[in-house]
């Protein structure tokens, strides 16, 4: 049994006036009361008018107080709903921005690796120092630029991407100022496949709730 649920009972003494039948019923009641007061033999009774006026005023004050309290509660609830809606919109916007940034970074990695792979056709292609430095700078960005993203799904993707890209970077550093070998370009191709799979899943999942466990990391 869940004891944490809040139970709220609201009493609206004048809420029935908003109904379609509220105004006619009020008119009928007022007419009947007017008839009773008009034809009632007041001379035969000793009426304490100040006491009656005080009693009627007290009842009216209670009804007004209840109505004011209910209106204040409704305004507070509406304000809370607006704040929650605004916060939810801000969260969705931030989540979308993180997703777009990750997708753009994956696209950048894929393009860089494809350009690197094109050198495989040239048997005399040298892995230059500047190329290695460019990939090292990309790795530094991958280590820091996504630190503010708190999505568990994207954090898992980012961790796998960092591991895969670091594996490729190790092979690049090994082949620096040398001709790229088959092992390097094998890592490059597997990196392209891995990053493309991540990007495809990101583009197809709704709200980024897709799990990425099927994408295997590169192995040394």
Residue, then its C-alpha position, 0 to 999 in steps of 0.5 A: x500500500x502506497x502511503x506517500x500519495x497525497x489526498x486533497x479534498x476540495x469544497x467549492x460552495x459556490x462552484x455549482x453556480x458555474x453549472x448550466x442549472x445553477x442560475x435557474x435554481x438560484x432564482x427559484x430559491x430566491x423567489x420561494x424565500x421572498x414569498x415565504x418572507x412576504x406572507x409570513x405573519x411576522x407580527x405573531x413572532x418576537x424576532x431578535x433581528x440583530x442576532x439574525x443579521x449576525x448569524x446570516x453574516x457569519x454564514x456568509x463570511x464562512x462561505x466567502x472565506x472558503x471560496x477565497x481559500x479555494x481560489x488561492x489554492x487553485x492559483x497556487x496549483x496553476x503556478x506550480x503546473x506552469x513552473x513544471x511545464x517550463x522546467x520540462x521544456x527547458x530539460x527537453x531543449x537541453x536534452x535535444x542540444x546534447x543529442x545534436x552535439x553528439x550526433x555532429x561529433x560522431x559525423x565528424x569522426x566518421x568523416x575524419x576516419x573515411x578521409x584517413x582510410x582513403x590513404x590506404x589506396x596509396x601504398x606510400x602514404x605517410x601518417x604525418x605528425x600533423x595528422x596525429x596531432x589533429x586526431x589527438x586534439x579530437x580525442x581531447x575534445x571527446x574527453x571534455x566536451x560531453x561532461x555536462x551531459x547526464x543522460x545515461x544512454x548517451x554517457x554509455x555511447x560517449x564512453x564507447x566512442x572514447x574507447x574506440x577512438x583512443x584505440x585508433x589513436x594508439x595505432x596512429x601514434x604507432x604508425x607516425x611518420x610511417x606508412x599505414x599498415x593493414x592493422x591500422x586501417x582495420x581499426x579505422x574501418x571498425x571505427x567507422x562501422x561502430x560510430x555509424x551504428x551509434x549515429x544510426x541508433x541515435x537518429x532512430x530512437x525517440x527521446x534517446x531511450x534506445x540502448x546501445x549495448x549491441x554496438x561492440x567496442x574495438x578490441x586491441 
